[in-house]
């Protein structure tokens, strides 16, 4: 009887040890997966505004022509990552290049809601 209990305890300890090893390897795999994602390229787009126009009007555009957009001059610009709205911001100039200062980041719940 005592031998049977010892065998059962040994089996339970082995099972616990293997489960712990699986958890540790799972955590390592998760960390590797996150590191792998850090190298995934994203397409980041800043949208000033939109408009619809006929092909004939588009083809008549010349240098100096103006296209009227749907946003007002003081409205925030939209920041898209892979065609999904992520934030809004204002245009800034940094080292003679345009940049975007974020003023409103879309909440995670809003982003998930738009996926549906």
Phi and psi in radians as a Rosetta constraint file:
Dihedral C 1 N 2 CA 2 C 2 CIRCULARHARMONIC -1.087 0.35
Dihedral N 2 CA 2 C 2 N 3 CIRCULARHARMONIC -0.609 0.35
Dihedral C 2 N 3 CA 3 C 3 CIRCULARHARMONIC -1.150 0.35
Dihedral N 3 CA 3 C 3 N 4 CIRCULARHARMONIC -0.682 0.35
Dihedral C 3 N 4 CA 4 C 4 CIRCULARHARMONIC -1.127 0.35
Dihedral N 4 CA 4 C 4 N 5 CIRCULARHARMONIC -0.743 0.35
Dihedral C 4 N 5 CA 5 C 5 CIRCULARHARMONIC -1.109 0.35
Dihedral N 5 CA 5 C 5 N 6 CIRCULARHARMONIC -0.716 0.35
Dihedral C 5 N 6 CA 6 C 6 CIRCULARHARMONIC -1.086 0.35
Dihedral N 6 CA 6 C 6 N 7 CIRCULARHARMONIC -0.725 0.35
Dihedral C 6 N 7 CA 7 C 7 CIRCULARHARMONIC -1.111 0.35
Dihedral N 7 CA 7 C 7 N 8 CIRCULARHARMONIC -0.749 0.35
Dihedral C 7 N 8 CA 8 C 8 CIRCULARHARMONIC -1.112 0.35
Dihedral N 8 CA 8 C 8 N 9 CIRCULARHARMONIC -0.748 0.35
Dihedral C 8 N 9 CA 9 C 9 CIRCULARHARMONIC -1.117 0.35
Dihedral N 9 CA 9 C 9 N 10 CIRCULARHARMONIC -0.707 0.35
Dihedral C 9 N 10 CA 10 C 10 CIRCULARHARMONIC -1.115 0.35
Dihedral N 10 CA 10 C 10 N 11 CIRCULARHARMONIC -0.724 0.35
Dihedral C 10 N 11 CA 11 C 11 CIRCULARHARMONIC -1.115 0.35
Dihedral N 11 CA 11 C 11 N 12 CIRCULARHARMONIC -0.729 0.35
Dihedral C 11 N 12 CA 12 C 12 CIRCULARHARMONIC -1.110 0.35
Dihedral N 12 CA 12 C 12 N 13 CIRCULARHARMONIC -0.704 0.35
Dihedral C 12 N 13 CA 13 C 13 CIRCULARHARMONIC -1.138 0.35
Dihedral N 13 CA 13 C 13 N 14 CIRCULARHARMONIC -0.704 0.35
Dihedral C 13 N 14 CA 14 C 14 CIRCULARHARMONIC -1.101 0.35
Dihedral N 14 CA 14 C 14 N 15 CIRCULARHARMONIC -0.756 0.35
Dihedral C 14 N 15 CA 15 C 15 CIRCULARHARMONIC -1.092 0.35
Dihedral N 15 CA 15 C 15 N 16 CIRCULARHARMONIC -0.773 0.35
Dihedral C 15 N 16 CA 16 C 16 CIRCULARHARMONIC -1.114 0.35
Dihedral N 16 CA 16 C 16 N 17 CIRCULARHARMONIC -0.707 0.35
Dihedral C 16 N 17 CA 17 C 17 CIRCULARHARMONIC -1.138 0.35
Dihedral N 17 CA 17 C 17 N 18 CIRCULARHARMONIC -0.734 0.35
Dihedral C 17 N 18 CA 18 C 18 CIRCULARHARMONIC -1.199 0.35
Dihedral N 18 CA 18 C 18 N 19 CIRCULARHARMONIC -0.640 0.35
Dihedral C 18 N 19 CA 19 C 19 CIRCULARHARMONIC -1.119 0.35
Dihedral N 19 CA 19 C 19 N 20 CIRCULARHARMONIC -0.737 0.35
Dihedral C 19 N 20 CA 20 C 20 CIRCULARHARMONIC -1.085 0.35
Dihedral N 20 CA 20 C 20 N 21 CIRCULARHARMONIC -0.698 0.35
Dihedral C 20 N 21 CA 21 C 21 CIRCULARHARMONIC -1.146 0.35
Dihedral N 21 CA 21 C 21 N 22 CIRCULARHARMONIC -0.701 0.35
Dihedral C 21 N 22 CA 22 C 22 CIRCULARHARMONIC -1.123 0.35
Dihedral N 22 CA 22 C 22 N 23 CIRCULARHARMONIC -0.705 0.35
Dihedral C 22 N 23 CA 23 C 23 CIRCULARHARMONIC -1.117 0.35
Dihedral N 23 CA 23 C 23 N 24 CIRCULARHARMONIC -0.755 0.35
Dihedral C 23 N 24 CA 24 C 24 CIRCULARHARMONIC -1.113 0.35
Dihedral N 24 CA 24 C 24 N 25 CIRCULARHARMONIC -0.756 0.35
Dihedral C 24 N 25 CA 25 C 25 CIRCULARHARMONIC -1.199 0.35
Dihedral N 25 CA 25 C 25 N 26 CIRCULARHARMONIC -0.573 0.35
Dihedral C 25 N 26 CA 26 C 26 CIRCULARHARMONIC -1.136 0.35
Dihedral N 26 CA 26 C 26 N 27 CIRCULARHARMONIC -0.695 0.35
Dihedral C 26 N 27 CA 27 C 27 CIRCULARHARMONIC -1.143 0.35
Dihedral N 27 CA 27 C 27 N 28 CIRCULARHARMONIC -0.683 0.35
Dihedral C 27 N 28 CA 28 C 28 CIRCULARHARMONIC -1.143 0.35
Dihedral N 28 CA 28 C 28 N 29 CIRCULARHARMONIC -0.724 0.35
Dihedral C 28 N 29 CA 29 C 29 CIRCULARHARMONIC -1.111 0.35
Dihedral N 29 CA 29 C 29 N 30 CIRCULARHARMONIC -0.682 0.35
Dihedral C 29 N 30 CA 30 C 30 CIRCULARHARMONIC -1.109 0.35
Dihedral N 30 CA 30 C 30 N 31 CIRCULARHARMONIC -0.756 0.35
Dihedral C 30 N 31 CA 31 C 31 CIRCULARHARMONIC -1.096 0.35
Dihedral N 31 CA 31 C 31 N 32 CIRCULARHARMONIC -0.748 0.35
Dihedral C 31 N 32 CA 32 C 32 CIRCULARHARMONIC -1.100 0.35
Dihedral N 32 CA 32 C 32 N 33 CIRCULARHARMONIC -0.686 0.35
Dihedral C 32 N 33 CA 33 C 33 CIRCULARHARMONIC -1.098 0.35
Dihedral N 33 CA 33 C 33 N 34 CIRCULARHARMONIC -0.697 0.35
Dihedral C 33 N 34 CA 34 C 34 CIRCULARHARMONIC -1.174 0.35
Dihedral N 34 CA 34 C 34 N 35 CIRCULARHARMONIC -0.746 0.35
Dihedral C 34 N 35 CA 35 C 35 CIRCULARHARMONIC -1.091 0.35
Dihedral N 35 CA 35 C 35 N 36 CIRCULARHARMONIC -0.657 0.35
Dihedral C 35 N 36 CA 36 C 36 CIRCULARHARMONIC -1.084 0.35
Dihedral N 36 CA 36 C 36 N 37 CIRCULARHARMONIC -0.675 0.35
Dihedral C 36 N 37 CA 37 C 37 CIRCULARHARMONIC -1.191 0.35
Dihedral N 37 CA 37 C 37 N 38 CIRCULARHARMONIC -0.418 0.35
Dihedral C 37 N 38 CA 38 C 38 CIRCULARHARMONIC -1.121 0.35
Dihedral N 38 CA 38 C 38 N 39 CIRCULARHARMONIC -0.368 0.35
Dihedral C 38 N 39 CA 39 C 39 CIRCULARHARMONIC -1.692 0.35
Dihedral N 39 CA 39 C 39 N 40 CIRCULARHARMONIC 0.094 0.35
Dihedral C 39 N 40 CA 40 C 40 CIRCULARHARMONIC -1.375 0.35
Dihedral N 40 CA 40 C 40 N 41 CIRCULARHARMONIC 2.185 0.35
Dihedral C 40 N 41 CA 41 C 41 CIRCULARHARMONIC -1.290 0.35
Dihedral N 41 CA 41 C 41 N 42 CIRCULARHARMONIC 2.517 0.35
Dihedral C 41 N 42 CA 42 C 42 CIRCULARHARMONIC -2.137 0.35
Dihedral N 42 CA 42 C 42 N 43 CIRCULARHARMONIC 2.566 0.35
Dihedral C 42 N 43 CA 43 C 43 CIRCULARHARMONIC -1.665 0.35
Dihedral N 43 CA 43 C 43 N 44 CIRCULARHARMONIC 1.998 0.35
Dihedral C 43 N 44 CA 44 C 44 CIRCULARHARMONIC -1.873 0.35
Dihedral N 44 CA 44 C 44 N 45 CIRCULARHARMONIC 2.208 0.35
Dihedral C 44 N 45 CA 45 C 45 CIRCULARHARMONIC -2.245 0.35
Dihedral N 45 CA 45 C 45 N 46 CIRCULARHARMONIC 2.379 0.35
Dihedral C 45 N 46 CA 46 C 46 CIRCULARHARMONIC -1.917 0.35
Dihedral N 46 CA 46 C 46 N 47 CIRCULARHARMONIC 2.154 0.35
Dihedral C 46 N 47 CA 47 C 47 CIRCULARHARMONIC -1.837 0.35
Dihedral N 47 CA 47 C 47 N 48 CIRCULARHARMONIC 2.150 0.35
Dihedral C 47 N 48 CA 48 C 48 CIRCULARHARMONIC -1.408 0.35
Dihedral N 48 CA 48 C 48 N 49 CIRCULARHARMONIC -0.654 0.35
Dihedral C 48 N 49 CA 49 C 49 CIRCULARHARMONIC 3.030 0.35
Dihedral N 49 CA 49 C 49 N 50 CIRCULARHARMONIC 3.116 0.35
Dihedral C 49 N 50 CA 50 C 50 CIRCULARHARMONIC -2.354 0.35
Dihedral N 50 CA 50 C 50 N 51 CIRCULARHARMONIC 2.809 0.35
Dihedral C 50 N 51 CA 51 C 51 CIRCULARHARMONIC -2.748 0.35
Dihedral N 51 CA 51 C 51 N 52 CIRCULARHARMONIC 2.862 0.35
Dihedral C 51 N 52 CA 52 C 52 CIRCULARHARMONIC -2.085 0.35
Dihedral N 52 CA 52 C 52 N 53 CIRCULARHARMONIC 2.418 0.35
Dihedral C 52 N 53 CA 53 C 53 CIRCULARHARMONIC -2.605 0.35
Dihedral N 53 CA 53 C 53 N 54 CIRCULARHARMONIC 2.777 0.35
Dihedral C 53 N 54 CA 54 C 54 CIRCULARHARMONIC -1.345 0.35
Dihedral N 54 CA 54 C 54 N 55 CIRCULARHARMONIC 2.666 0.35
Dihedral C 54 N 55 CA 55 C 55 CIRCULARHARMONIC -1.020 0.35
Dihedral N 55 CA 55 C 55 N 56 CIRCULARHARMONIC -0.729 0.35
Dihedral C 55 N 56 CA 56 C 56 CIRCULARHARMONIC -1.095 0.35
Dihedral N 56 CA 56 C 56 N 57 CIRCULARHARMONIC -0.656 0.35
Dihedral C 56 N 57 CA 57 C 57 CIRCULARHARMONIC -1.204 0.35
Dihedral N 57 CA 57 C 57 N 58 CIRCULARHARMONIC -0.677 0.35
Dihedral C 57 N 58 CA 58 C 58 CIRCULARHARMONIC -1.121 0.35
Dihedral N 58 CA 58 C 58 N 59 CIRCULARHARMONIC -0.731 0.35
Dihedral C 58 N 59 CA 59 C 59 CIRCULARHARMONIC -1.217 0.35
Dihedral N 59 CA 59 C 59 N 60 CIRCULARHARMONIC -0.352 0.35
Dihedral C 59 N 60 CA 60 C 60 CIRCULARHARMONIC -1.493 0.35
Dihedral N 60 CA 60 C 60 N 61 CIRCULARHARMONIC -0.069 0.35
Dihedral C 60 N 61 CA 61 C 61 CIRCULARHARMONIC -1.141 0.35
Dihedral N 61 CA 61 C 61 N 62 CIRCULARHARMONIC 2.453 0.35
Dihedral C 61 N 62 CA 62 C 62 CIRCULARHARMONIC -2.241 0.35
Dihedral N 62 CA 62 C 62 N 63 CIRCULARHARMONIC 2.973 0.35
Dihedral C 62 N 63 CA 63 C 63 CIRCULARHARMONIC -0.989 0.35
Dihedral N 63 CA 63 C 63 N 64 CIRCULARHARMONIC 2.310 0.35
Dihedral C 63 N 64 CA 64 C 64 CIRCULARHARMONIC 1.584 0.35
Dihedral N 64 CA 64 C 64 N 65 CIRCULARHARMONIC -0.123 0.35
Dihedral C 64 N 65 CA 65 C 65 CIRCULARHARMONIC -1.170 0.35
Dihedral N 65 CA 65 C 65 N 66 CIRCULARHARMONIC 2.729 0.35
Dihedral C 65 N 66 CA 66 C 66 CIRCULARHARMONIC -2.117 0.35
Dihedral N 66 CA 66 C 66 N 67 CIRCULARHARMONIC 2.341 0.35
Dihedral C 66 N 67 CA 67 C 67 CIRCULARHARMONIC -1.927 0.35
Dihedral N 67 CA 67 C 67 N 68 CIRCULARHARMONIC 2.126 0.35
Dihedral C 67 N 68 CA 68 C 68 CIRCULARHARMONIC -1.412 0.35
Dihedral N 68 CA 68 C 68 N 69 CIRCULARHARMONIC 2.256 0.35
Dihedral C 68 N 69 CA 69 C 69 CIRCULARHARMONIC -1.796 0.35
Dihedral N 69 CA 69 C 69 N 70 CIRCULARHARMONIC 2.908 0.35
Dihedral C 69 N 70 CA 70 C 70 CIRCULARHARMONIC -1.433 0.35
Dihedral N 70 CA 70 C 70 N 71 CIRCULARHARMONIC -0.048 0.35
Dihedral C 70 N 71 CA 71 C 71 CIRCULARHARMONIC -1.857 0.35
Dihedral N 71 CA 71 C 71 N 72 CIRCULARHARMONIC 2.638 0.35
Dihedral C 71 N 72 CA 72 C 72 CIRCULARHARMONIC -1.393 0.35
Dihedral N 72 CA 72 C 72 N 73 CIRCULARHARMONIC 2.781 0.35
Dihedral C 72 N 73 CA 73 C 73 CIRCULARHARMONIC -1.071 0.35
Dihedral N 73 CA 73 C 73 N 74 CIRCULARHARMONIC -0.548 0.35
Dihedral C 73 N 74 CA 74 C 74 CIRCULARHARMONIC -1.676 0.35
Dihedral N 74 CA 74 C 74 N 75 CIRCULARHARMONIC 0.070 0.35
Dihedral C 74 N 75 CA 75 C 75 CIRCULARHARMONIC -1.339 0.35
Dihedral N 75 CA 75 C 75 N 76 CIRCULARHARMONIC 2.607 0.35
Dihedral C 75 N 76 CA 76 C 76 CIRCULARHARMONIC -1.161 0.35
Dihedral N 76 CA 76 C 76 N 77 CIRCULARHARMONIC 2.658 0.35
Dihedral C 76 N 77 CA 77 C 77 CIRCULARHARMONIC -1.500 0.35
Dihedral N 77 CA 77 C 77 N 78 CIRCULARHARMONIC 2.649 0.35
Dihedral C 77 N 78 CA 78 C 78 CIRCULARHARMONIC -1.680 0.35
Dihedral N 78 CA 78 C 78 N 79 CIRCULARHARMONIC 2.381 0.35
Dihedral C 78 N 79 CA 79 C 79 CIRCULARHARMONIC -1.889 0.35
Dihedral N 79 CA 79 C 79 N 80 CIRCULARHARMONIC 2.105 0.35
Dihedral C 79 N 80 CA 80 C 80 CIRCULARHARMONIC -1.963 0.35
Dihedral N 80 CA 80 C 80 N 81 CIRCULARHARMONIC 2.453 0.35
Dihedral C 80 N 81 CA 81 C 81 CIRCULARHARMONIC -2.115 0.35
Dihedral N 81 CA 81 C 81 N 82 CIRCULARHARMONIC 2.091 0.35
Dihedral C 81 N 82 CA 82 C 82 CIRCULARHARMONIC 0.858 0.35
Dihedral N 82 CA 82 C 82 N 83 CIRCULARHARMONIC 0.837 0.35
Dihedral C 82 N 83 CA 83 C 83 CIRCULARHARMONIC 1.182 0.35
Dihedral N 83 CA 83 C 83 N 84 CIRCULARHARMONIC 0.268 0.35
Dihedral C 83 N 84 CA 84 C 84 CIRCULARHARMONIC -1.994 0.35
Dihedral N 84 CA 84 C 84 N 85 CIRCULARHARMONIC 2.272 0.35
Dihedral C 84 N 85 CA 85 C 85 CIRCULARHARMONIC -1.133 0.35
Dihedral N 85 CA 85 C 85 N 86 CIRCULARHARMONIC 2.162 0.35
Dihedral C 85 N 86 CA 86 C 86 CIRCULARHARMONIC -1.998 0.35
Dihedral N 86 CA 86 C 86 N 87 CIRCULARHARMONIC -0.651 0.35
Dihedral C 86 N 87 CA 87 C 87 CIRCULARHARMONIC -2.791 0.35
Dihedral N 87 CA 87 C 87 N 88 CIRCULARHARMONIC 3.005 0.35
Dihedral C 87 N 88 CA 88 C 88 CIRCULARHARMONIC -2.238 0.35
Dihedral N 88 CA 88 C 88 N 89 CIRCULARHARMONIC 2.656 0.35
Dihedral C 88 N 89 CA 89 C 89 CIRCULARHARMONIC -2.821 0.35
Dihedral N 89 CA 89 C 89 N 90 CIRCULARHARMONIC -3.065 0.35
Dihedral C 89 N 90 CA 90 C 90 CIRCULARHARMONIC -2.086 0.35
Dihedral N 90 CA 90 C 90 N 91 CIRCULARHARMONIC 2.551 0.35
Dihedral C 90 N 91 CA 91 C 91 CIRCULARHARMONIC -1.240 0.35
Dihedral N 91 CA 91 C 91 N 92 CIRCULARHARMONIC 2.415 0.35
Dihedral C 91 N 92 CA 92 C 92 CIRCULARHARMONIC -2.358 0.35
Dihedral N 92 CA 92 C 92 N 93 CIRCULARHARMONIC 2.823 0.35
Dihedral C 92 N 93 CA 93 C 93 CIRCULARHARMONIC -1.947 0.35
Dihedral N 93 CA 93 C 93 N 94 CIRCULARHARMONIC 2.166 0.35
Dihedral C 93 N 94 CA 94 C 94 CIRCULARHARMONIC -2.221 0.35
Dihedral N 94 CA 94 C 94 N 95 CIRCULARHARMONIC 2.073 0.35
Dihedral C 94 N 95 CA 95 C 95 CIRCULARHARMONIC 0.884 0.35
Dihedral N 95 CA 95 C 95 N 96 CIRCULARHARMONIC 0.828 0.35
Dihedral C 95 N 96 CA 96 C 96 CIRCULARHARMONIC 1.110 0.35
Dihedral N 96 CA 96 C 96 N 97 CIRCULARHARMONIC 0.313 0.35
Dihedral C 96 N 97 CA 97 C 97 CIRCULARHARMONIC -2.162 0.35
Dihedral N 97 CA 97 C 97 N 98 CIRCULARHARMONIC 2.648 0.35
Dihedral C 97 N 98 CA 98 C 98 CIRCULARHARMONIC -1.320 0.35
Dihedral N 98 CA 98 C 98 N 99 CIRCULARHARMONIC 2.572 0.35
Dihedral C 98 N 99 CA 99 C 99 CIRCULARHARMONIC -2.473 0.35
Dihedral N 99 CA 99 C 99 N 100 CIRCULARHARMONIC 3.134 0.35
Dihedral C 99 N 100 CA 100 C 100 CIRCULARHARMONIC -2.298 0.35
Dihedral N 100 CA 100 C 100 N 101 CIRCULARHARMONIC 2.107 0.35
Dihedral C 100 N 101 CA 101 C 101 CIRCULARHARMONIC -1.611 0.35
Dihedral N 101 CA 101 C 101 N 102 CIRCULARHARMONIC 2.062 0.35
Dihedral C 101 N 102 CA 102 C 102 CIRCULARHARMONIC -1.252 0.35
Dihedral N 102 CA 102 C 102 N 103 CIRCULARHARMONIC 2.307 0.35
Dihedral C 102 N 103 CA 103 C 103 CIRCULARHARMONIC -2.088 0.35
Dihedral N 103 CA 103 C 103 N 104 CIRCULARHARMONIC -0.283 0.35
Dihedral C 103 N 104 CA 104 C 104 CIRCULARHARMONIC -2.690 0.35
Dihedral N 104 CA 104 C 104 N 105 CIRCULARHARMONIC 2.006 0.35
Dihedral C 104 N 105 CA 105 C 105 CIRCULARHARMONIC -1.703 0.35
Dihedral N 105 CA 105 C 105 N 106 CIRCULARHARMONIC 2.274 0.35
Dihedral C 105 N 106 CA 106 C 106 CIRCULARHARMONIC -1.156 0.35
Dihedral N 106 CA 106 C 106 N 107 CIRCULARHARMONIC 2.319 0.35
Dihedral C 106 N 107 CA 107 C 107 CIRCULARHARMONIC -1.159 0.35
Dihedral N 107 CA 107 C 107 N 108 CIRCULARHARMONIC 2.727 0.35
Dihedral C 107 N 108 CA 108 C 108 CIRCULARHARMONIC -1.032 0.35
Dihedral N 108 CA 108 C 108 N 109 CIRCULARHARMONIC -0.714 0.35
Dihedral C 108 N 109 CA 109 C 109 CIRCULARHARMONIC -1.124 0.35
Dihedral N 109 CA 109 C 109 N 110 CIRCULARHARMONIC -0.670 0.35
Dihedral C 109 N 110 CA 110 C 110 CIRCULARHARMONIC -1.130 0.35
Dihedral N 110 CA 110 C 110 N 111 CIRCULARHARMONIC -0.729 0.35
Dihedral C 110 N 111 CA 111 C 111 CIRCULARHARMONIC -1.133 0.35
Dihedral N 111 CA 111 C 111 N 112 CIRCULARHARMONIC -0.733 0.35
Dihedral C 111 N 112 CA 112 C 112 CIRCULARHARMONIC -1.159 0.35
Dihedral N 112 CA 112 C 112 N 113 CIRCULARHARMONIC -0.655 0.35
Dihedral C 112 N 113 CA 113 C 113 CIRCULARHARMONIC -1.091 0.35
Dihedral N 113 CA 113 C 113 N 114 CIRCULARHARMONIC -0.660 0.35
Dihedral C 113 N 114 CA 114 C 114 CIRCULARHARMONIC -1.277 0.35
Dihedral N 114 CA 114 C 114 N 115 CIRCULARHARMONIC -0.324 0.35
Dihedral C 114 N 115 CA 115 C 115 CIRCULARHARMONIC -1.257 0.35
Dihedral N 115 CA 115 C 115 N 116 CIRCULARHARMONIC -0.423 0.35
